[in-house]
């Protein structure tokens, strides 16, 4: 059996149709405080937009929250923005992670698609990375797999991707309910 270490990129994407106008959906998408408040797996402490002016490319956000009782702080930068259609952020961490939201008008309202990505490294994480937003999750996964076979890593990656994709699916359902019942 071959032992394996290195970087693995995990990507996942989900879509949902919402009976709401695209501008209403987009307003929620770019309001990170409101978006994060819909996620019951975390408790938002604060979201601060660090740059002046409206949200656009290069807008910086500072986010503090708790997840599974662990305090998490990070900053992210808007890397792509098209008003009413596209919003993408990438973390400003040692091991960047990101999300891209696109909106498409449909006859019933709006199709919201969110894609997320993160990198898992199968070796000991540094102290700084352990404190990043996904460091705890990636660290526990990596520490359990360091030196394991590439087959073990693929299995665990698939499991992690399925878990994160399911969490995204739940967030999309809450977003839909929030916008349709508003």
LUMFITI-847076 format. One record per residue: x, y, z negated of N, C-alpha, C, CB in turn; residue number from 1; residue in three letters. Coordinates in steps of 0.1 Angstrom, whole numbers, padded with zeros to 4 digits. Each point is the difference from the previous one (the first is absolute). Glycine has a CB too. Layout:
BEGIN
n.u|n.v|n.w|ca.u|ca.v|ca.w|c.u|c.v|c.w|cb.u|cb.v|cb.w|k|r
X|Y|Z|X|Y|Z|X|Y|Z|X|Y|Z|NUM|ALA
...
//
This chain:
BEGIN
n.u|n.v|n.w|ca.u|ca.v|ca.w|c.u|c.v|c.w|cb.u|cb.v|cb.w|k|r
0008|-0012|0000|-0008|0012|0000|0009|0012|0000|-0018|-0012|-0012|1|UNK
0014|0022|0020|0008|0012|0001|-0006|0010|-0010|0005|-0004|0024|2|UNK
0004|0010|-0032|-0004|0011|-0009|0001|0013|0007|0009|-0013|-0020|3|UNK
-0018|0022|0016|-0002|0013|0007|-0001|0012|-0009|-0011|-0013|0018|4|UNK
0017|0024|-0014|-0002|0013|-0007|-0001|0010|0011|0014|-0007|-0021|5|UNK
-0019|0019|0017|-0002|0010|0010|-0012|0008|-0002|0014|-0013|0016|6|UNK
-0017|0021|-0006|-0012|0009|0000|-0011|-0006|0009|0014|0020|-0003|7|UNK
-0026|-0019|-0002|-0012|-0005|0007|-0010|0011|0000|0004|-0024|-0007|8|UNK
-0010|0027|0019|-0010|0010|0001|-0014|-0006|0000|0016|0015|0014|9|UNK
-0024|-0010|-0023|-0014|-0005|-0001|-0009|0011|0005|0005|-0015|-0019|10|UNK
-0014|0012|0029|-0009|0009|0006|-0014|-0006|0000|0018|0010|0015|11|UNK
-0028|-0002|-0018|-0014|-0005|0001|-0009|0011|0003|0005|-0018|-0017|12|UNK
-0016|0015|0023|-0009|0010|0005|-0015|-0005|-0002|0018|0009|0017|13|UNK
-0027|0001|-0020|-0014|-0003|-0001|-0008|0011|0005|0004|-0014|-0020|14|UNK
-0016|0012|0025|-0009|0010|0005|-0014|-0002|-0006|0013|0002|0022|15|UNK
-0020|0009|-0023|-0014|0000|-0004|-0008|0011|0007|0007|-0009|-0023|16|UNK
-0019|0006|0026|-0009|0010|0006|-0008|0006|-0011|-0002|-0013|0022|17|UNK
0001|0027|-0021|-0006|0008|-0011|-0011|0009|0007|0021|0000|-0015|18|UNK
-0033|0000|0009|-0010|0008|0005|0002|0014|-0006|-0017|-0019|0002|19|UNK
0026|0026|0004|0004|0014|-0004|0007|0007|0011|0001|-0006|-0024|20|UNK
-0002|0019|0025|0007|0007|0011|0015|-0001|-0002|-0020|0016|0002|21|UNK
0027|-0016|0009|0015|-0001|-0001|0006|0011|-0009|0000|-0010|0022|22|UNK
-0005|0023|-0022|0006|0010|-0008|-0002|-0003|-0015|-0004|0017|0018|23|UNK
-0007|-0023|-0022|-0002|-0003|-0014|0009|-0011|-0005|-0024|0007|0002|24|UNK
0026|-0017|0007|0010|-0011|-0003|0014|0005|-0001|-0016|-0016|0012|25|UNK
0019|0025|-0002|0014|0005|0000|0003|0009|-0013|-0001|0000|0025|26|UNK
-0009|0007|-0029|0002|0008|-0012|0003|-0009|-0012|-0016|0018|0009|27|UNK
0010|-0029|-0010|0003|-0009|-0011|0014|-0006|0002|-0024|-0006|-0003|28|UNK
0028|0002|0016|0012|-0006|0003|0012|0009|-0004|-0011|-0012|0019|29|UNK
0010|0025|-0017|0012|0009|-0003|-0001|0005|-0015|0001|0006|0024|30|UNK
-0011|-0009|-0031|-0001|0004|-0014|0005|-0012|-0009|-0020|0016|0005|31|UNK
0033|-0016|-0007|0006|-0012|-0006|-0006|-0002|-0014|0021|0004|0013|32|UNK
-0024|0006|-0021|-0006|-0002|-0013|-0013|-0007|0001|0011|0021|-0008|33|UNK
-0020|-0017|0017|-0013|-0007|0002|0002|-0014|0005|-0010|0022|0005|34|UNK
0019|-0024|0004|0003|-0013|0006|0004|-0010|-0011|0006|0010|0022|35|UNK
0004|-0005|-0030|0006|-0009|-0010|-0011|-0003|-0011|0023|0009|0004|36|UNK
-0031|0001|-0007|-0011|-0002|-0010|-0009|-0012|0004|0001|0025|-0006|37|UNK
-0002|-0028|0018|-0009|-0011|0005|0007|-0014|-0002|-0010|0016|0017|38|UNK
0022|-0016|-0021|0008|-0012|-0002|-0001|-0004|-0014|0015|0005|0019|39|UNK
-0023|-0015|-0023|-0002|-0004|-0014|0012|-0008|-0005|-0024|-0001|0004|40|UNK
0034|-0002|0004|0012|-0007|-0005|0010|0009|-0006|-0004|-0017|0017|41|UNK
0002|0030|-0015|0009|0010|-0006|-0007|0011|-0008|0015|-0005|0020|42|UNK
-0008|0012|-0028|-0006|0012|-0007|0009|0012|0004|-0008|-0014|-0020|43|UNK
0002|0023|0027|0007|0012|0005|0002|0009|-0011|-0010|-0003|0023|44|UNK
0022|0008|-0025|0004|0010|-0010|-0001|0013|0007|0015|-0016|-0013|45|UNK
-0008|0018|0024|-0001|0012|0007|0006|-0001|0014|0001|0012|-0021|46|UNK
-0006|-0004|0030|0005|0001|0014|0002|0015|0003|-0012|-0022|0008|47|UNK
0024|0025|-0005|0003|0014|0003|0006|0002|0014|0005|0004|-0024|48|UNK
-0011|0005|0032|0005|0003|0013|0011|0010|-0003|-0022|-0004|0013|49|UNK
0035|0001|-0010|0011|0008|-0003|0003|0011|0010|0010|-0019|-0011|50|UNK
-0015|0018|0023|0002|0010|0011|-0012|0009|0001|0016|-0016|0012|51|UNK
-0013|0028|-0007|-0011|0010|0001|-0008|-0003|0013|0014|0017|-0012|52|UNK
-0026|-0011|0013|-0008|-0001|0012|-0008|-0013|0001|0017|0014|0011|53|UNK
-0024|-0015|0000|-0008|-0012|0002|0008|-0013|0002|-0018|0015|0009|54|UNK
0013|-0026|-0011|0007|-0013|0003|0003|-0001|0015|-0012|-0011|-0019|55|UNK
0025|0008|0021|0005|-0002|0014|0013|-0008|-0001|-0011|0023|0008|56|UNK
0017|-0025|0004|0013|-0007|0000|0010|0007|-0009|-0004|-0008|0023|57|UNK
0011|0001|-0031|0010|0005|-0010|-0006|0004|-0013|0014|0007|0019|58|UNK
-0027|-0008|-0021|-0006|0003|-0013|0005|-0011|-0010|-0021|0011|0010|59|UNK
0025|-0006|-0022|0006|-0009|-0010|-0010|-0001|-0012|0024|0006|0007|60|UNK
-0027|-0019|-0011|-0009|-0002|-0011|0009|-0007|-0012|-0021|-0002|0016|61|UNK
0018|0006|-0028|0005|-0007|-0012|-0011|-0007|-0007|0018|0018|-0002|62|UNK
-0016|-0031|0000|-0011|-0008|-0005|0004|-0007|-0013|-0009|-0003|0023|63|UNK
0001|0004|-0034|0002|-0008|-0012|-0012|-0008|-0003|0015|0018|-0009|64|UNK
-0013|-0031|0006|-0011|-0009|-0003|0005|-0011|-0009|-0012|0006|0022|65|UNK
0002|-0014|-0026|0004|-0013|-0007|-0006|-0011|0008|0002|0011|-0023|66|UNK
0005|-0022|0024|-0005|-0012|0006|0004|-0012|-0008|0002|0010|0023|67|UNK
-0012|-0018|-0027|0003|-0011|-0009|0007|0005|-0013|0001|-0016|0020|68|UNK
-0005|0028|-0025|0006|0005|-0012|0014|0006|0002|-0013|-0017|-0012|69|UNK
0019|0017|0024|0013|0005|0002|-0001|0014|0006|0009|-0023|0004|70|UNK
-0002|0033|-0009|0000|0013|0005|0008|0000|0014|-0001|0010|-0023|71|UNK
-0004|-0003|0032|0006|0001|0014|0000|0014|0004|-0007|-0023|0006|72|UNK
0019|0028|-0001|0001|0013|0005|0007|-0001|0013|0000|0011|-0023|73|UNK
-0005|-0004|0033|0007|0001|0013|-0004|0012|0008|0002|-0025|0000|74|UNK
0006|0028|0010|-0004|0011|0009|-0001|-0006|0014|0012|0017|-0013|75|UNK
-0021|-0011|0021|-0001|-0005|0014|-0002|0012|0009|-0011|-0021|-0007|76|UNK
0014|0019|0020|0000|0010|0010|-0009|-0004|0011|0023|0007|-0006|77|UNK
-0031|0003|0011|-0009|-0002|0011|0009|-0001|0013|-0020|0012|-0011|78|UNK
0020|-0023|0018|0009|-0001|0011|-0007|0001|0014|0014|-0014|-0015|79|UNK
-0028|0013|0014|-0008|0001|0012|-0013|0006|-0004|0012|-0020|0012|80|UNK
-0017|0029|-0004|-0013|0007|-0003|-0006|0005|0013|0008|0006|-0023|81|UNK
-0021|-0010|0025|-0008|0006|0010|-0014|0002|-0007|0012|-0012|0020|82|UNK
-0015|0025|-0022|-0013|0003|-0007|-0012|-0008|0005|0009|0023|-0004|83|UNK
-0015|-0029|-0005|-0012|-0008|0003|0002|-0014|0006|-0010|0022|0003|84|UNK
0023|-0026|-0001|0003|-0012|0006|0011|-0009|-0006|-0008|0011|0020|85|UNK
0019|-0005|-0025|0011|-0007|-0004|0007|0006|-0012|0003|-0007|0023|86|UNK
0000|-0001|-0033|0008|0004|-0012|0009|-0011|-0004|-0019|0015|-0008|87|UNK
0032|-0012|0008|0010|-0010|-0004|0009|0005|-0011|-0001|-0010|0023|88|UNK
0004|0002|-0033|0010|0004|-0010|0010|-0011|-0001|-0017|0014|-0012|89|UNK
0029|-0010|0008|0011|-0009|-0003|0006|0004|-0013|0005|-0005|0024|90|UNK
-0002|-0004|-0033|0005|0003|-0013|0015|0005|0001|-0015|-0017|-0011|91|UNK
0019|0025|0002|0013|0005|-0001|0007|-0007|-0011|-0006|0023|0008|92|UNK
0008|-0036|-0006|0006|-0009|-0010|0011|-0008|0007|-0022|-0002|-0012|93|UNK
0030|-0005|0004|0011|-0007|0005|-0004|-0011|0011|0012|0004|-0022|94|UNK
-0023|-0010|0019|-0006|-0010|0009|-0013|0006|0005|0012|-0020|-0011|95|UNK
-0013|0028|0021|-0012|0006|0005|-0012|-0009|0002|0014|0018|0010|96|UNK
-0026|-0014|-0013|-0012|-0007|0004|-0009|0011|0006|0003|-0018|-0018|97|UNK
-0013|0014|0025|-0008|0010|0007|-0014|-0005|0003|0020|0010|0009|98|UNK
-0028|0000|-0005|-0014|-0003|0005|-0003|0009|0011|-0007|-0008|-0023|99|UNK
-0001|0003|0032|-0005|0007|0012|-0015|-0002|0001|0022|-0002|0012|100|UNK
-0029|0013|-0012|-0015|0000|0001|-0004|0006|0013|-0003|0001|-0025|101|UNK
-0005|-0008|0033|-0005|0006|0012|-0016|-0001|0000|0021|-0007|0013|102|UNK
-0027|0017|-0007|-0014|0001|0000|-0004|0000|0015|-0002|0012|-0022|103|UNK
-0009|-0019|0025|-0006|0000|0013|-0015|0002|-0001|0019|-0016|0008|104|UNK
-0024|0026|0000|-0015|0001|0000|-0006|-0012|0006|0002|0025|0001|105|UNK
-0013|-0030|-0006|-0008|-0011|0005|-0014|0005|0000|0017|-0019|-0007|106|UNK
-0026|0012|0014|-0014|0005|0000|-0006|0000|-0014|-0002|-0010|0023|107|UNK
0005|0001|-0032|-0005|0000|-0013|0007|0009|-0010|-0006|-0023|0004|108|UNK
0017|0030|0000|0007|0008|-0009|0015|0001|0003|-0017|-0005|-0018|109|UNK
0025|-0002|0009|0014|0000|0002|0006|-0014|-0004|0000|0025|-0006|110|UNK
0010|-0029|0014|0008|-0012|-0003|0013|0005|-0006|-0010|-0014|0019|111|UNK
0012|0010|-0032|0012|0003|-0007|0009|-0012|0000|-0012|0017|-0015|112|UNK
0024|-0015|0020|0010|-0011|0000|0012|0005|-0008|-0007|-0008|0023|113|UNK
0011|-0001|-0033|0012|0003|-0008|0010|-0011|0002|-0014|0013|-0017|114|UNK
0027|-0009|0020|0011|-0009|0001|0010|0003|-0011|-0003|-0003|0025|115|UNK
0008|-0007|-0032|0010|0003|-0010|0012|-0009|0002|-0018|0006|-0016|116|UNK
0030|-0001|0011|0012|-0008|0002|0009|0002|-0012|-0002|0001|0025|117|UNK
0010|-0011|-0028|0010|0001|-0010|0011|-0010|0003|-0017|0007|-0017|118|UNK
0029|-0005|0011|0011|-0009|0002|0003|-0006|-0013|0009|0014|0018|119|UNK
-0007|-0027|-0018|0004|-0008|-0011|0015|-0005|0002|-0024|-0007|-0005|120|UNK
0032|0009|-0005|0014|-0005|0002|0002|-0012|-0010|0008|0024|0007|121|UNK
-0003|-0035|-0001|0002|-0012|-0008|0014|0000|-0006|-0017|-0012|0014|122|UNK
0019|0021|-0023|0012|0000|-0008|-0003|0009|-0012|0016|-0003|0020|123|UNK
-0007|0004|-0030|-0002|0008|-0012|-0003|0015|0004|0014|-0016|-0014|124|UNK
-0025|0021|0010|-0003|0014|0002|0007|0009|-0010|-0022|-0006|0009|125|UNK
0026|0018|-0004|0007|0010|-0009|-0010|0005|-0010|0016|0006|0018|126|UNK
-0012|0001|-0029|-0008|0006|-0010|-0010|0010|0007|0018|-0004|-0018|127|UNK
-0013|0012|0027|-0008|0011|0006|-0011|-0007|0008|0020|0015|0002|128|UNK
-0017|-0025|0005|-0011|-0007|0008|-0010|-0007|-0009|0016|-0003|0018|129|UNK
-0011|-0002|-0030|-0010|-0006|-0009|-0010|0010|-0004|0018|-0016|-0008|130|UNK
-0015|0029|0008|-0010|0010|-0005|-0008|0006|0011|0015|0005|-0018|131|UNK
-0013|-0009|0031|-0008|0005|0011|-0014|-0006|-0001|0021|0003|0014|132|UNK
-0030|0002|-0006|-0014|-0003|-0001|-0003|-0015|0002|-0005|0023|0007|133|UNK
0013|-0029|0002|-0002|-0014|0003|0011|-0009|-0005|-0013|0006|0020|134|UNK
0023|0001|-0028|0011|-0007|-0005|-0003|-0011|-0009|0012|0021|0002|135|UNK
-0022|-0019|-0011|-0004|-0011|-0009|-0005|-0012|0007|-0005|0018|-0017|136|UNK
-0004|-0016|0027|-0005|-0011|0007|0011|-0007|0009|-0023|0012|0000|137|UNK
0030|-0004|0007|0011|-0005|0009|0011|-0006|-0009|-0006|0017|0018|138|UNK
0009|-0011|-0029|0011|-0005|-0009|-0004|-0014|-0005|0006|0023|-0006|139|UNK
-0018|-0025|0001|-0004|-0013|-0005|0000|-0010|0011|-0014|0011|-0018|140|UNK
0010|-0007|0029|0000|-0010|0012|0014|-0003|0003|-0022|0009|0009|141|UNK
0030|0001|-0007|0014|-0002|0004|0008|-0008|-0010|-0001|0021|0013|142|UNK
-0001|-0018|-0026|0008|-0007|-0010|-0003|-0015|0000|0001|0021|-0014|143|UNK
-0014|-0024|0017|-0004|-0014|0000|0005|-0007|0012|-0020|0007|-0013|144|UNK
0023|0000|0024|0004|-0006|0012|0014|0002|0004|-0023|0004|0007|145|UNK
0031|0004|-0014|0014|0002|0004|0007|-0014|0001|0000|0023|-0011|146|UNK
0006|-0025|0022|0007|-0013|0003|-0009|-0011|0004|0016|0008|-0017|147|UNK
-0029|-0006|0018|-0009|-0011|0004|0001|-0001|0016|-0015|0004|-0021|148|UNK
0009|-0014|0026|0000|-0002|0014|-0009|0010|0007|0004|-0024|-0004|149|UNK
-0001|0026|0017|-0008|0009|0008|-0014|-0004|0001|0020|0005|0013|150|UNK
-0023|-0018|-0014|-0014|-0005|0000|-0007|0004|-0013|0007|-0020|0014|151|UNK
0000|0019|-0025|-0006|0005|-0013|-0003|0015|0001|0013|-0017|-0013|152|UNK
-0004|0025|0019|-0002|0014|0001|-0012|0003|0010|0024|0004|-0005|153|UNK
-0025|-0011|0016|-0011|0002|0009|-0013|-0003|-0007|0014|-0006|0019|154|UNK
-0015|-0005|-0027|-0012|-0004|-0007|-0004|0011|-0010|0006|-0024|0002|155|UNK
0004|0029|-0010|-0003|0011|-0009|-0004|0013|0007|0016|-0011|-0017|156|UNK
-0009|0014|0028|-0004|0012|0007|-0014|-0001|0005|0024|0003|0008|157|UNK
-0028|-0014|-0003|-0014|-0002|0005|-0010|0002|-0012|0008|-0016|0018|158|UNK
-0004|0011|-0029|-0009|0001|-0012|-0001|0015|-0005|0007|-0023|-0007|159|UNK
0005|0030|0007|0000|0014|-0003|-0008|0008|0010|0022|-0003|-0011|160|UNK
-0020|0000|0024|-0008|0008|0010|-0015|-0003|-0001|0020|-0002|0015|161|UNK
-0024|-0010|-0018|-0014|-0003|-0002|-0006|0008|-0012|0004|-0023|0010|162|UNK
0004|0023|-0021|-0004|0007|-0012|-0002|0015|0002|0012|-0017|-0014|163|UNK
-0002|0023|0021|-0001|0014|0003|-0010|0004|0010|0024|0001|-0005|164|UNK
-0026|-0010|0015|-0011|0002|0010|-0013|-0001|-0007|0015|-0010|0018|165|UNK
-0017|0001|-0027|-0013|-0001|-0008|-0002|0012|-0008|0002|-0025|-0001|166|UNK
0008|0031|-0005|-0002|0012|-0008|-0004|0012|0009|0017|-0008|-0017|167|UNK
-0011|0008|0029|-0003|0010|0010|-0015|-0001|0004|0024|0001|0008|168|UNK
-0028|-0013|-0006|-0014|-0003|0004|-0010|0005|-0010|0008|-0020|0012|169|UNK
-0004|0018|-0025|-0009|0005|-0011|0000|0015|0000|0005|-0021|-0014|170|UNK
0007|0027|0016|0000|0015|0000|-0009|0005|0012|0023|0000|-0010|171|UNK
-0022|-0006|0021|-0008|0004|0012|-0015|-0001|-0003|0019|-0007|0015|172|UNK
-0023|-0003|-0022|-0014|-0002|-0004|-0004|0011|-0009|0002|-0025|0003|173|UNK
0006|0029|-0013|-0003|0010|-0009|-0001|0014|0007|0011|-0013|-0019|174|UNK
-0002|0015|0029|0000|0012|0007|-0013|0001|0008|0025|0000|0002|175|UNK
-0029|-0011|0005|-0012|0000|0007|-0012|0003|-0009|0010|-0017|0016|176|UNK
-0011|0011|-0027|-0011|0002|-0010|0000|0014|-0005|0001|-0024|-0007|177|UNK
0010|0030|0005|0001|0014|-0005|-0005|0010|0010|0020|-0007|-0014|178|UNK
-0016|0004|0027|-0004|0010|0011|-0014|-0002|0004|0023|0000|0008|179|UNK
-0028|-0013|-0008|-0014|-0002|0004|-0010|0004|-0010|0009|-0018|0014|180|UNK
-0005|0017|-0027|-0009|0004|-0011|0001|0014|-0005|0001|-0024|-0007|181|UNK
0007|0032|0014|0003|0014|-0004|-0011|0009|0005|0024|-0005|0000|182|UNK
//
